[in-house]
Amino acid sequence: MSRSLGSRYQAITSPWPDYAVYSLPDASRIEACDRQSLMDAMNGIIAVNWQASEPHWTASSSPFDSKYSLILVYDSSGLVAFSVYRVLQLSTGPGIYRSGTEVLPAHQGRGLYGFFTAEVLRCSGAAERPEGSVLYGWRTRNPIVWAANAKICARVTPSLLDDAQDPALQAACVEMCASLYPGKALEVPDMIMRGAYGHIKHHRQTYHGTASLVEAAMSRKIPDSADALFSVGYARI
């Protein structure tokens, strides 16, 4: 595995002296000669964090399409974290979808997820728009990921903590899901996507605080680890 993305790509300013960070709003900028090794590294991180029966990213389902944006973090050993996201135009306005973020366990707890979120909001232009005007979506089975994303939203559906219903957000959730995953059914109002993670299984762990409440709600709604919740909220800029 390469210890950096290479001199052909310009790193951005990193908040950490021991990390090199690359932010590419257009993932197709990754050159063909670099794609396989980078995809292998990304799948390698997923295989550590999940029980994976097959690679998540493949040549036929590639993260290097122009519809995707990438943020990559390297240390001296190689790739240690990444985030893939998409910027969408929905009927009600702009939207952001977090396609996947993974951090190796040894590098968790250093603020990388929060950094990724801030960089996504900055690069997508969301930070320059009025609060409540940008839809922010994600799909997950991980209570920590759900809680982290819900925290930056003024409101979110499905609302796992207070059971509040927001018809406008429910409609946006259905629209965003249909644009990203055509033909995939979404069960309303719980916004369940069955079999979303048939090839990877979430590692259960002990959760604390808000994440423990989210895990309890997830266990009731989607006890099968292959299922996921598709969530959308109004980004709090």
MDAnalysis code that builds the backbone (N, CA, C; Angstrom):
import MDAnalysis as mda
import numpy as np

u = mda.Universe.empty(711, n_residues=237, atom_resindex=np.repeat(np.arange(237), 3), trajectory=True)
u.add_TopologyAttr("name", ["N", "CA", "C"] * 237)
u.add_TopologyAttr("resid", np.arange(1, 238))
u.add_TopologyAttr("resname", ["MET", "SER", "ARG", "SER", "LEU", "GLY", "SER", "ARG", "TYR", "GLN", "ALA", "ILE", "THR", "SER", "PRO", "TRP", "PRO", "ASP", "TYR", "ALA", "VAL", "TYR", "SER", "LEU", "PRO", "ASP", "ALA", "SER", "ARG", "ILE", "GLU", "ALA", "CYS", "ASP", "ARG", "GLN", "SER", "LEU", "MET", "ASP", "ALA", "MET", "ASN", "GLY", "ILE", "ILE", "ALA", "VAL", "ASN", "TRP", "GLN", "ALA", "SER", "GLU", "PRO", "HIS", "TRP", "THR", "ALA", "SER", "SER", "SER", "PRO", "PHE", "ASP", "SER", "LYS", "TYR", "SER", "LEU", "ILE", "LEU", "VAL", "TYR", "ASP", "SER", "SER", "GLY", "LEU", "VAL", "ALA", "PHE", "SER", "VAL", "TYR", "ARG", "VAL", "LEU", "GLN", "LEU", "SER", "THR", "GLY", "PRO", "GLY", "ILE", "TYR", "ARG", "SER", "GLY", "THR", "GLU", "VAL", "LEU", "PRO", "ALA", "HIS", "GLN", "GLY", "ARG", "GLY", "LEU", "TYR", "GLY", "PHE", "PHE", "THR", "ALA", "GLU", "VAL", "LEU", "ARG", "CYS", "SER", "GLY", "ALA", "ALA", "GLU", "ARG", "PRO", "GLU", "GLY", "SER", "VAL", "LEU", "TYR", "GLY", "TRP", "ARG", "THR", "ARG", "ASN", "PRO", "ILE", "VAL", "TRP", "ALA", "ALA", "ASN", "ALA", "LYS", "ILE", "CYS", "ALA", "ARG", "VAL", "THR", "PRO", "SER", "LEU", "LEU", "ASP", "ASP", "ALA", "GLN", "ASP", "PRO", "ALA", "LEU", "GLN", "ALA", "ALA", "CYS", "VAL", "GLU", "MET", "CYS", "ALA", "SER", "LEU", "TYR", "PRO", "GLY", "LYS", "ALA", "LEU", "GLU", "VAL", "PRO", "ASP", "MET", "ILE", "MET", "ARG", "GLY", "ALA", "TYR", "GLY", "HIS", "ILE", "LYS", "HIS", "HIS", "ARG", "GLN", "THR", "TYR", "HIS", "GLY", "THR", "ALA", "SER", "LEU", "VAL", "GLU", "ALA", "ALA", "MET", "SER", "ARG", "LYS", "ILE", "PRO", "ASP", "SER", "ALA", "ASP", "ALA", "LEU", "PHE", "SER", "VAL", "GLY", "TYR", "ALA", "ARG", "ILE"])
u.atoms.positions = np.array([
    [0.839, -1.194, 0.000],
    [0.000, 0.000, 0.000],
    [0.878, 1.249, 0.000],
    [0.529, 2.212, -0.826],
    [1.277, 3.464, -0.878],
    [1.145, 4.219, 0.431],
    [2.212, 4.905, 0.832],
    [2.178, 5.671, 2.074],
    [1.662, 7.087, 1.871],
    [1.358, 7.441, 0.641],
    [0.718, 8.720, 0.344],
    [0.002, 8.561, -0.976],
    [-0.814, 9.537, -1.329],
    [-1.534, 9.445, -2.592],
    [-0.612, 9.732, -3.768],
    [0.509, 10.399, -3.520],
    [1.476, 10.635, -4.593],
    [1.586, 12.102, -4.944],
    [2.683, 12.441, -5.600],
    [2.980, 13.834, -5.912],
    [2.060, 14.416, -6.972],
    [1.291, 13.557, -7.653],
    [0.371, 14.060, -8.678],
    [-0.864, 14.716, -8.055],
    [-1.013, 14.576, -6.752],
    [-2.192, 15.103, -6.059],
    [-1.743, 16.070, -4.962],
    [-2.498, 17.140, -4.797],
    [-2.143, 18.179, -3.842],
    [-2.859, 17.933, -2.516],
    [-2.067, 17.732, -1.465],
    [-2.650, 17.568, -0.130],
    [-3.170, 18.914, 0.364],
    [-4.213, 18.868, 1.208],
    [-4.719, 20.084, 1.834],
    [-4.079, 20.231, 3.211],
    [-4.300, 21.375, 3.824],
    [-3.758, 21.599, 5.168],
    [-4.378, 20.602, 6.142],
    [-3.520, 19.896, 6.863],
    [-3.979, 18.876, 7.798],
    [-3.953, 19.408, 9.228],
    [-5.005, 19.176, 10.016],
    [-4.995, 19.579, 11.422],
    [-4.038, 18.738, 12.258],
    [-3.531, 17.635, 11.690],
    [-2.660, 16.722, 12.417],
    [-1.300, 16.655, 11.733],
    [-0.201, 16.823, 12.464],
    [1.122, 16.799, 11.842],
    [1.507, 15.436, 11.277],
    [0.898, 14.363, 11.776],
    [1.272, 13.029, 11.335],
    [0.344, 12.464, 10.258],
    [-0.619, 13.281, 9.770],
    [-1.520, 12.840, 8.711],
    [-1.375, 13.726, 7.477],
    [-1.400, 13.085, 6.317],
    [-1.540, 13.809, 5.047],
    [-2.983, 13.643, 4.593],
    [-3.636, 14.747, 4.231],
    [-5.058, 14.724, 3.895],
    [-5.250, 15.202, 2.454],
    [-6.043, 14.458, 1.704],
    [-6.372, 14.804, 0.328],
    [-7.882, 14.922, 0.213],
    [-8.340, 16.000, -0.392],
    [-9.766, 16.225, -0.579],
    [-10.018, 16.429, -2.069],
    [-10.816, 15.526, -2.644],
    [-11.066, 15.569, -4.089],
    [-12.573, 15.643, -4.340],
    [-13.095, 16.834, -4.637],
    [-14.534, 16.960, -4.938],
    [-14.979, 16.113, -6.129],
    [-14.047, 15.814, -7.051],
    [-14.346, 14.950, -8.182],
    [-13.453, 13.717, -8.079],
    [-14.044, 12.582, -7.654],
    [-13.250, 11.376, -7.417],
    [-12.667, 10.793, -8.693],
    [-13.174, 11.174, -9.862],
    [-12.635, 10.654, -11.112],
    [-11.241, 11.225, -11.407],
    [-10.819, 12.201, -10.600],
    [-9.457, 12.733, -10.742],
    [-8.396, 11.709, -10.351],
    [-8.787, 10.684, -9.594],
    [-7.838, 9.620, -9.278],
    [-7.467, 8.914, -10.573],
    [-6.185, 8.902, -10.891],
    [-5.734, 8.346, -12.157],
    [-5.855, 6.824, -12.162],
    [-6.015, 6.271, -13.355],
    [-6.256, 4.838, -13.511],
    [-5.175, 3.996, -12.841],
    [-3.936, 4.460, -12.910],
    [-2.830, 3.689, -12.344],
    [-2.866, 3.623, -10.822],
    [-3.621, 4.513, -10.195],
    [-3.689, 4.549, -8.732],
    [-4.958, 3.902, -8.176],
    [-5.893, 3.586, -9.035],
    [-7.223, 3.202, -8.550],
    [-7.256, 1.857, -7.843],
    [-6.626, 0.841, -8.398],
    [-6.737, -0.483, -7.795],
    [-6.106, -0.520, -6.405],
    [-4.918, 0.057, -6.268],
    [-4.256, 0.026, -4.961],
    [-5.035, 0.821, -3.924],
    [-5.616, 1.952, -4.340],
    [-6.412, 2.744, -3.407],
    [-7.701, 2.007, -3.038],
    [-8.348, 1.403, -4.021],
    [-9.575, 0.656, -3.738],
    [-9.283, -0.531, -2.812],
    [-8.161, -1.202, -3.015],
    [-7.768, -2.305, -2.126],
    [-7.575, -1.802, -0.693],
    [-6.962, -0.625, -0.566],
    [-6.740, -0.060, 0.773],
    [-8.064, 0.306, 1.436],
    [-8.984, 0.877, 0.672],
    [-10.298, 1.219, 1.208],
    [-11.046, -0.034, 1.646],
    [-11.043, -1.072, 0.804],
    [-11.690, -2.325, 1.166],
    [-11.017, -2.979, 2.366],
    [-9.708, -2.788, 2.494],
    [-8.989, -3.338, 3.634],
    [-9.453, -2.729, 4.952],
    [-9.707, -1.423, 4.952],
    [-10.212, -0.771, 6.169],
    [-11.621, -1.268, 6.482],
    [-12.455, -1.392, 5.457],
    [-13.813, -1.904, 5.666],
    [-13.761, -3.310, 6.265],
    [-12.831, -4.134, 5.788],
    [-12.721, -5.511, 6.266],
    [-12.289, -5.580, 7.722],
    [-11.614, -4.548, 8.217],
    [-11.249, -4.490, 9.635],
    [-12.452, -4.090, 10.469],
    [-13.221, -3.119, 9.989],
    [-14.332, -2.571, 10.765],
    [-15.614, -3.396, 10.653],
    [-15.733, -4.192, 9.612],
    [-16.929, -5.001, 9.379],
    [-16.520, -6.444, 9.139],
    [-17.468, -7.368, 9.275],
    [-17.266, -8.737, 8.825],
    [-17.693, -8.773, 7.353],
    [-16.718, -8.767, 6.465],
    [-17.001, -8.633, 5.033],
    [-16.837, -9.971, 4.326],
    [-17.858, -10.369, 3.557],
    [-17.785, -11.615, 2.798],
    [-17.257, -11.380, 1.389],
    [-17.222, -10.121, 0.956],
    [-16.712, -9.765, -0.371],
    [-16.351, -8.291, -0.357],
    [-15.526, -7.832, -1.302],
    [-15.143, -6.409, -1.317],
    [-16.357, -5.507, -1.497],
    [-16.343, -4.385, -0.798],
    [-17.448, -3.423, -0.913],
    [-17.331, -2.610, -2.200],
    [-16.125, -2.082, -2.453],
    [-15.875, -1.313, -3.668],
    [-15.222, -2.227, -4.700],
    [-15.746, -2.207, -5.917],
    [-15.233, -3.052, -6.998],
    [-15.148, -2.222, -8.280],
    [-14.572, -2.822, -9.317],
    [-14.475, -2.115, -10.598],
    [-15.850, -1.774, -11.151],
    [-16.836, -2.627, -10.894],
    [-18.192, -2.366, -11.386],
    [-18.983, -1.452, -10.458],
    [-18.516, -1.294, -9.240],
    [-19.130, -0.376, -8.273],
    [-18.004, 0.447, -7.661],
    [-17.504, 1.378, -8.471],
    [-16.258, 2.070, -8.161],
    [-16.495, 3.398, -7.449],
    [-15.621, 3.754, -6.495],
    [-15.710, 5.065, -5.861],
    [-15.064, 6.173, -6.677],
    [-14.546, 5.836, -7.864],
    [-13.805, 6.808, -8.664],
    [-14.628, 7.383, -9.803],
    [-15.926, 7.382, -9.648],
    [-16.843, 7.999, -10.603],
    [-16.953, 9.487, -10.282],
    [-17.234, 10.297, -11.288],
    [-17.327, 11.747, -11.072],
    [-18.493, 12.136, -10.159],
    [-19.453, 11.235, -9.976],
    [-20.569, 11.548, -9.082],
    [-20.148, 11.517, -7.620],
    [-18.992, 10.907, -7.334],
    [-18.501, 10.818, -5.964],
    [-17.435, 11.871, -5.679],
    [-17.317, 12.201, -4.396],
    [-16.207, 13.009, -3.885],
    [-15.485, 12.186, -2.821],
    [-14.182, 12.435, -2.670],
    [-13.358, 11.633, -1.768],
    [-12.543, 12.507, -0.824],
    [-12.417, 12.040, 0.415],
    [-11.449, 12.605, 1.352],
    [-10.616, 11.435, 1.861],
    [-9.297, 11.552, 1.770],
    [-8.392, 10.458, 2.113],
    [-7.380, 10.931, 3.151],
    [-7.104, 10.074, 4.125],
    [-6.141, 10.412, 5.180],
    [-5.071, 9.324, 5.240],
    [-3.824, 9.733, 5.139],
    [-2.685, 8.821, 5.190],
    [-1.797, 9.152, 6.383],
    [-1.185, 8.101, 6.955],
    [-0.050, 8.326, 7.846],
    [1.148, 7.613, 7.226],
    [2.208, 7.424, 7.974],
    [3.433, 6.856, 7.400],
    [3.252, 5.410, 6.945],
    [2.197, 4.724, 7.435],
    [1.982, 3.329, 7.061],
    [1.079, 3.171, 5.847],
    [0.324, 4.208, 5.500],
    [-0.600, 4.113, 4.381],
    [-1.936, 4.750, 4.693],
    [-2.967, 4.357, 3.967],
    [-4.300, 4.911, 4.165],
    [-4.867, 4.452, 5.505],
    [-5.351, 5.413, 6.305],
    [-5.893, 5.068, 7.622],
    [-7.369, 5.446, 7.753],
    [-7.887, 6.279, 6.847],
    [-9.289, 6.694, 6.920],
    [-9.693, 7.288, 5.578],
    [-10.992, 7.202, 5.296],
    [-11.500, 7.812, 4.076],
    [-12.973, 8.127, 4.239],
    [-13.445, 9.049, 3.410],
    [-14.868, 9.361, 3.361],
    [-15.270, 9.566, 1.906],
    [-16.381, 8.941, 1.528],
    [-16.947, 9.073, 0.185],
    [-18.306, 9.754, 0.332],
    [-18.564, 10.775, -0.483],
    [-19.853, 11.449, -0.398],
    [-20.304, 11.905, -1.773],
    [-21.585, 12.275, -1.861],
    [-22.159, 12.779, -3.102],
    [-22.915, 14.071, -2.846],
    [-22.897, 14.964, -3.816],
    [-23.695, 16.185, -3.778],
    [-24.821, 16.011, -4.798],
    [-26.053, 16.186, -4.349],
    [-27.230, 15.917, -5.164],
    [-28.071, 17.173, -5.340],
    [-28.888, 17.185, -6.378],
    [-29.890, 18.231, -6.546],
    [-31.253, 17.566, -6.467],
    [-31.990, 17.865, -5.398],
    [-33.298, 17.284, -5.176],
    [-34.388, 18.289, -5.533],
    [-35.623, 17.859, -5.524],
    [-36.717, 18.745, -5.912],
    [-36.847, 19.940, -4.977],
    [-36.421, 19.772, -3.727],
    [-36.519, 20.861, -2.751],
    [-35.226, 21.648, -2.605],
    [-34.176, 21.241, -3.326],
    [-32.910, 21.958, -3.230],
    [-31.732, 21.013, -3.128],
    [-30.568, 21.530, -2.738],
    [-29.351, 20.710, -2.694],
    [-29.377, 19.689, -1.574],
    [-28.673, 18.603, -1.808],
    [-28.557, 17.563, -0.793],
    [-27.158, 16.990, -0.777],
    [-26.776, 16.450, 0.363],
    [-25.493, 15.772, 0.538],
    [-25.787, 14.362, 1.015],
    [-25.073, 13.383, 0.453],
    [-25.233, 12.009, 0.905],
    [-23.869, 11.437, 1.274],
    [-23.745, 10.949, 2.509],
    [-22.509, 10.331, 2.961],
    [-22.518, 8.864, 2.526],
    [-21.788, 8.549, 1.477],
    [-21.796, 7.201, 0.911],
    [-21.013, 6.207, 1.752],
    [-20.080, 6.679, 2.554],
    [-19.321, 5.766, 3.401],
    [-18.112, 6.441, 4.006],
    [-17.930, 6.247, 5.296],
    [-16.766, 6.781, 6.001],
    [-16.213, 5.685, 6.898],
    [-14.925, 5.443, 6.802],
    [-14.290, 4.403, 7.614],
    [-12.965, 4.916, 8.175],
    [-12.712, 4.558, 9.430],
    [-11.471, 4.929, 10.107],
    [-10.915, 3.677, 10.787],
    [-9.660, 3.367, 10.576],
    [-9.061, 2.226, 11.252],
    [-9.169, 2.394, 12.768],
    [-9.404, 1.314, 13.510],
    [-9.602, 1.424, 14.966],
    [-8.499, 2.177, 15.700],
    [-7.251, 1.987, 15.292],
    [-6.136, 2.651, 15.977],
    [-6.170, 4.163, 15.818],
    [-6.952, 4.651, 14.848],
    [-7.001, 6.088, 14.576],
    [-8.349, 6.705, 14.951],
    [-9.223, 5.906, 15.506],
    [-10.501, 6.431, 15.973],
    [-10.302, 7.217, 17.263],
    [-11.167, 8.181, 17.499],
    [-11.060, 9.017, 18.693],
    [-10.173, 10.233, 18.527],
    [-9.708, 10.507, 17.312],
    [-8.857, 11.670, 17.058],
    [-9.605, 12.795, 16.338],
    [-10.897, 12.624, 16.169],
    [-11.685, 13.686, 15.544],
    [-11.776, 13.605, 14.040],
    [-11.425, 12.463, 13.453],
    [-11.440, 12.352, 11.995],
    [-12.854, 12.424, 11.428],
    [-13.828, 11.796, 12.096],
    [-15.184, 11.824, 11.556],
    [-15.708, 13.255, 11.528],
    [-15.482, 13.994, 12.599],
    [-15.910, 15.392, 12.628],
    [-15.204, 16.228, 11.579],
    [-13.922, 15.952, 11.358],
    [-13.181, 16.659, 10.319],
    [-13.766, 16.358, 8.945],
    [-14.064, 15.082, 8.695],
    [-14.664, 14.715, 7.416],
    [-15.976, 15.474, 7.202],
    [-16.801, 15.517, 8.229],
    [-18.097, 16.199, 8.110],
    [-17.909, 17.672, 7.770],
    [-16.996, 18.343, 8.467],
    [-16.744, 19.759, 8.200],
    [-16.233, 19.967, 6.780],
    [-15.369, 19.069, 6.310],
    [-14.819, 19.188, 4.958],
    [-15.899, 18.932, 3.908],
    [-16.794, 17.977, 4.176],
    [-17.907, 17.706, 3.260],
    [-18.794, 18.939, 3.133],
    [-19.149, 19.547, 4.262],
    [-20.006, 20.733, 4.246],
    [-19.325, 21.895, 3.530],
    [-18.008, 22.032, 3.720],
    [-17.270, 23.116, 3.070],
    [-17.190, 22.901, 1.562],
    [-16.781, 21.704, 1.154],
    [-16.567, 21.446, -0.276],
    [-17.869, 21.421, -1.064],
    [-18.952, 21.024, -0.418],
    [-20.235, 20.948, -1.110],
    [-20.898, 22.309, -1.259],
    [-20.369, 23.320, -0.565],
    [-20.973, 24.645, -0.577],
    [-22.085, 24.809, 0.439],
    [-22.349, 23.753, 1.227],
    [-23.437, 23.813, 2.202],
    [-23.186, 24.873, 3.268],
    [-21.914, 25.069, 3.616],
    [-21.583, 26.023, 4.669],
    [-21.924, 27.460, 4.282],
    [-22.129, 27.710, 2.969],
    [-22.433, 29.067, 2.499],
    [-23.931, 29.302, 2.319],
    [-24.742, 28.276, 2.571],
    [-26.175, 28.393, 2.373],
    [-26.891, 28.611, 3.702],
    [-28.119, 29.142, 3.671],
    [-28.860, 29.365, 4.914],
    [-29.110, 28.047, 5.637],
    [-29.094, 28.113, 6.952],
    [-29.344, 26.906, 7.739],
    [-30.745, 26.376, 7.444],
    [-30.837, 25.055, 7.350],
    [-32.123, 24.434, 7.076],
    [-32.441, 24.305, 5.608],
    [-31.516, 24.725, 4.726],
    [-31.791, 24.680, 3.284],
    [-31.070, 23.528, 2.590],
    [-30.228, 22.803, 3.315],
    [-29.465, 21.706, 2.727],
    [-29.868, 20.399, 3.400],
    [-30.280, 19.439, 2.598],
    [-30.623, 18.115, 3.107],
    [-29.360, 17.271, 3.219],
    [-29.280, 16.498, 4.276],
    [-28.073, 15.728, 4.591],
    [-28.504, 14.297, 4.876],
    [-28.023, 13.345, 4.076],
    [-28.491, 11.975, 4.211],
    [-27.373, 10.974, 4.420],
    [-27.735, 9.833, 5.005],
    [-26.784, 8.747, 5.211],
    [-27.551, 7.441, 5.412],
    [-26.871, 6.324, 5.198],
    [-27.431, 4.991, 5.417],
    [-26.473, 4.233, 6.318],
    [-26.990, 3.628, 7.393],
    [-26.082, 2.958, 8.317],
    [-26.804, 1.930, 9.176],
    [-26.024, 1.069, 9.777],
    [-26.465, 0.150, 10.824],
    [-25.662, 0.399, 12.096],
    [-24.763, 1.365, 12.043],
    [-23.862, 1.669, 13.156],
    [-24.462, 2.777, 14.019],
    [-24.791, 2.509, 15.292],
    [-25.395, 3.531, 16.147],
    [-24.520, 4.767, 16.347],
    [-23.203, 4.579, 16.382],
    [-22.302, 5.718, 16.582],
    [-22.341, 6.635, 15.362],
    [-22.335, 6.034, 14.165],
    [-22.406, 6.821, 12.934],
    [-23.742, 7.557, 12.857],
    [-24.833, 6.859, 13.201],
    [-26.144, 7.497, 13.146],
    [-26.185, 8.689, 14.102],
    [-25.719, 8.498, 15.316],
    [-25.755, 9.578, 16.311],
    [-24.880, 10.749, 15.885],
    [-23.708, 10.472, 15.311],
    [-22.796, 11.542, 14.888],
    [-23.411, 12.375, 13.778],
    [-24.081, 11.730, 12.826],
    [-24.700, 12.474, 11.734],
    [-25.949, 13.211, 12.191],
    [-26.767, 12.568, 13.015],
    [-27.981, 13.221, 13.508],
    [-27.649, 14.461, 14.327],
    [-26.496, 14.459, 14.975],
    [-26.087, 15.577, 15.832],
    [-25.934, 16.872, 15.055],
    [-25.572, 16.779, 13.767],
    [-25.367, 18.014, 13.003],
    [-26.639, 18.445, 12.282],
    [-27.741, 17.732, 12.531],
    [-29.003, 18.059, 11.865],
    [-29.983, 18.715, 12.827],
    [-30.697, 19.731, 12.325],
    [-31.718, 20.382, 13.145],
    [-32.878, 19.432, 13.402],
    [-33.277, 18.674, 12.385],
    [-34.278, 17.615, 12.514],
    [-33.854, 16.472, 11.624],
    [-34.317, 15.267, 11.929],
    [-33.921, 14.108, 11.154],
    [-35.072, 13.107, 11.117],
    [-35.143, 12.361, 10.018],
    [-36.074, 11.239, 9.927],
    [-35.317, 10.008, 9.427],
    [-35.563, 8.815, 9.990],
    [-36.469, 8.576, 11.108],
    [-35.896, 9.146, 12.400],
    [-36.772, 9.653, 13.253],
    [-36.328, 10.224, 14.520],
    [-36.304, 9.112, 15.564],
    [-35.126, 8.576, 15.835],
    [-35.012, 7.411, 16.705],
    [-35.151, 7.745, 18.182],
    [-35.013, 9.016, 18.535],
    [-34.957, 9.365, 19.952],
    [-36.244, 9.971, 20.487],
    [-37.095, 10.543, 19.611],
    [-38.322, 11.154, 20.138],
    [-39.573, 10.798, 19.345],
    [-39.420, 9.956, 18.299],
    [-40.541, 9.479, 17.493],
    [-41.317, 10.602, 16.794],
    [-40.698, 11.774, 16.630],
    [-41.360, 12.871, 15.919],
    [-41.444, 12.553, 14.435],
    [-42.543, 12.935, 13.801],
    [-42.738, 12.692, 12.373],
    [-42.642, 14.016, 11.611],
    [-41.925, 14.025, 10.505],
    [-41.772, 15.213, 9.671],
    [-42.070, 14.797, 8.235],
    [-43.301, 15.045, 7.754],
    [-43.677, 14.595, 6.404],
    [-42.746, 15.098, 5.301],
    [-42.273, 16.349, 5.422],
    [-41.390, 16.890, 4.390],
    [-40.070, 16.126, 4.349],
    [-39.529, 15.801, 5.514],
    [-38.283, 15.034, 5.560],
    [-38.504, 13.600, 5.092],
    [-39.650, 13.037, 5.407],
    [-39.951, 11.693, 4.932],
    [-39.981, 11.655, 3.408],
    [-40.611, 12.652, 2.790],
    [-40.658, 12.725, 1.328],
    [-39.258, 12.906, 0.749],
    [-38.439, 13.735, 1.403],
    [-37.062, 13.952, 0.935],
    [-36.244, 12.675, 1.065],
    [-36.494, 11.932, 2.119],
    [-35.787, 10.671, 2.342],
    [-36.098, 9.683, 1.222],
    [-37.368, 9.564, 0.880],
    [-37.775, 8.660, -0.195],
    [-37.171, 9.108, -1.525],
    [-37.184, 10.413, -1.793],
    [-36.636, 10.927, -3.049],
    [-35.129, 10.693, -3.138],
    [-34.410, 10.975, -2.052],
    [-32.956, 10.798, -2.075],
    [-32.598, 9.332, -2.258],
    [-33.284, 8.460, -1.556],
    [-33.015, 7.032, -1.666],
    [-33.270, 6.550, -3.092],
    [-34.380, 6.990, -3.691],
    [-34.715, 6.559, -5.050],
    [-33.680, 7.033, -6.062],
    [-33.125, 8.225, -5.852],
    [-32.128, 8.746, -6.791],
    [-30.788, 8.022, -6.661],
    [-30.487, 7.533, -5.456],
    [-29.213, 6.859, -5.204],
    [-29.279, 5.360, -5.457],
    [-30.396, 4.768, -5.092],
    [-30.544, 3.311, -5.168],
    [-31.846, 2.969, -5.903],
    [-31.896, 3.207, -7.210],
    [-33.125, 2.938, -7.966],
    [-33.579, 1.482, -7.798],
    [-34.855, 1.324, -7.547],
    [-35.402, -0.018, -7.414],
    [-35.311, -0.611, -6.029],
    [-34.575, 0.055, -5.119],
    [-34.460, -0.436, -3.747],
    [-35.630, 0.098, -2.926],
    [-36.400, -0.800, -2.346],
    [-37.571, -0.388, -1.571],
    [-37.141, 0.228, -0.240],
    [-37.871, 1.254, 0.171],
    [-37.641, 1.909, 1.452],
    [-38.945, 1.849, 2.238],
    [-38.905, 1.233, 3.410],
    [-40.110, 1.061, 4.212],
    [-40.373, 2.321, 5.027],
    [-41.487, 2.968, 4.738],
    [-41.892, 4.199, 5.417],
    [-42.899, 3.821, 6.501],
    [-42.872, 4.443, 7.712],
    [-42.100, 5.639, 8.073],
    [-40.748, 5.361, 8.736],
    [-40.403, 4.076, 8.958],
    [-39.156, 3.786, 9.667],
    [-37.925, 3.901, 8.780],
    [-38.114, 4.062, 7.470],
    [-37.031, 4.256, 6.502],
    [-36.013, 3.112, 6.547],
    [-36.563, 1.902, 6.501],
    [-35.727, 0.701, 6.547],
    [-35.410, 0.247, 5.133],
    [-34.130, -0.036, 4.876],
    [-33.706, -0.628, 3.617],
    [-33.261, -2.051, 3.922],
    [-34.064, -3.019, 3.503],
    [-33.773, -4.416, 3.787],
    [-32.597, -4.920, 2.936],
    [-31.735, -5.690, 3.585],
    [-30.634, -6.326, 2.879],
    [-29.577, -5.393, 2.349],
    [-29.514, -4.181, 2.878],
    [-28.525, -3.209, 2.386],
    [-27.104, -3.686, 2.612],
    [-26.896, -4.435, 3.697],
    [-25.555, -4.884, 4.053],
    [-25.470, -6.405, 4.051],
    [-25.947, -7.013, 2.964],
    [-25.888, -8.461, 2.883],
    [-24.470, -8.998, 2.814],
    [-23.523, -8.186, 2.305],
    [-22.146, -8.646, 2.117],
    [-21.213, -8.225, 3.245],
    [-21.683, -7.363, 4.132],
    [-20.879, -6.943, 5.279],
    [-21.753, -6.951, 6.526],
    [-21.155, -7.279, 7.668],
    [-21.903, -7.360, 8.913],
    [-21.258, -6.461, 9.957],
    [-22.071, -5.640, 10.576],
    [-21.588, -4.692, 11.567],
    [-21.087, -5.401, 12.822],
    [-19.920, -4.972, 13.320],
    [-19.397, -5.496, 14.584],
    [-20.130, -4.819, 15.744],
    [-20.898, -5.580, 16.482],
    [-21.574, -5.020, 17.653],
    [-20.553, -4.739, 18.745],
    [-20.811, -3.718, 19.541],
    [-19.915, -3.354, 20.635],
    [-20.734, -2.739, 21.755],
    [-20.056, -2.351, 22.819],
    [-20.738, -1.693, 23.921],
    [-20.862, -0.207, 23.620],
    [-22.086, 0.305, 23.685],
    [-22.331, 1.700, 23.356],
    [-22.665, 2.491, 24.619],
    [-22.379, 3.776, 24.570],
    [-22.606, 4.649, 25.722],
    [-23.346, 5.899, 25.278],
    [-24.015, 6.553, 26.214],
    [-24.676, 7.819, 25.943],
    [-25.737, 7.694, 24.870],
    [-25.763, 8.686, 23.965],
    [-26.769, 8.716, 22.912],
    [-26.697, 7.475, 22.031],
    [-25.488, 6.992, 21.765],
    [-25.330, 5.815, 20.907],
    [-26.033, 4.597, 21.500],
    [-26.068, 4.472, 22.812],
    [-26.750, 3.334, 23.433],
    [-28.263, 3.424, 23.218],
    [-28.806, 4.646, 23.237],
    [-30.236, 4.836, 22.971],
    [-30.551, 4.528, 21.505],
    [-29.655, 4.951, 20.626],
    [-29.836, 4.676, 19.198],
    [-29.767, 3.172, 18.941],
    [-28.819, 2.492, 19.578],
    [-28.692, 1.045, 19.405],
    [-29.954, 0.330, 19.866],
    [-30.541, 0.774, 20.966],
    [-31.776, 0.152, 21.444],
    [-32.900, 0.318, 20.416],
    [-32.995, 1.524, 19.833],
    [-34.021, 1.770, 18.825],
    [-33.757, 0.954, 17.563],
    [-32.493, 0.868, 17.145],
    [-32.144, 0.080, 15.969],
    [-32.444, -1.402, 16.188],
    [-32.170, -1.892, 17.381],
    [-32.401, -3.300, 17.665],
    [-33.874, -3.651, 17.558],
    [-34.734, -2.687, 17.883],
    [-36.175, -2.910, 17.750],
    [-36.612, -2.853, 16.286],
    [-36.070, -1.885, 15.552],
    [-36.540, -1.654, 14.182],
    [-35.881, -2.575, 13.163],
    [-34.580, -2.806, 13.320],
    [-33.837, -3.625, 12.360],
    [-32.939, -4.619, 13.110],
    [-33.529, -5.643, 13.713],
    [-32.713, -6.628, 14.425],
    [-31.759, -7.396, 13.513],
    [-32.088, -7.504, 12.221],
    [-31.211, -8.174, 11.262],
    [-30.078, -7.224, 10.884],
    [-28.831, -7.640, 11.116],
    [-27.678, -6.759, 10.869],
    [-27.483, -6.448, 9.390],
    [-28.161, -7.177, 8.492],
    [-28.052, -6.880, 7.059],
    [-28.911, -5.693, 6.659],
    [-29.863, -5.313, 7.510],
    [-30.752, -4.194, 7.209],
    [-30.125, -2.879, 7.664],
    [-30.599, -1.784, 7.098],
    [-30.056, -0.462, 7.433],
    [-31.176, 0.552, 7.524],
    [-30.876, 1.668, 8.183],
    [-31.780, 2.810, 8.194],
    [-31.240, 3.859, 7.229],
    [-32.121, 4.380, 6.397],
    [-31.771, 5.478, 5.490],
    [-32.320, 6.747, 6.132],
    [-31.434, 7.680, 6.465],
    [-31.837, 8.859, 7.241],
    [-31.512, 10.145, 6.508],
    [-32.370, 11.139, 6.698],
    [-32.162, 12.467, 6.103],
    [-32.524, 13.515, 7.131],
    [-31.714, 14.566, 7.199],
    [-31.999, 15.674, 8.096],
    [-31.675, 17.004, 7.433],
    [-32.006, 18.086, 8.119],
    [-31.616, 19.424, 7.682],
    [-30.272, 19.769, 8.309],
    [-29.263, 19.941, 7.479],
    [-27.919, 20.175, 7.999],
    [-27.882, 21.470, 8.804],
    [-27.314, 21.374, 10.008],
    [-27.103, 22.546, 10.841],
    [-25.717, 23.077, 10.513],
    [-25.659, 24.158, 9.751],
    [-24.377, 24.657, 9.233],
    [-23.592, 25.391, 10.317],
])
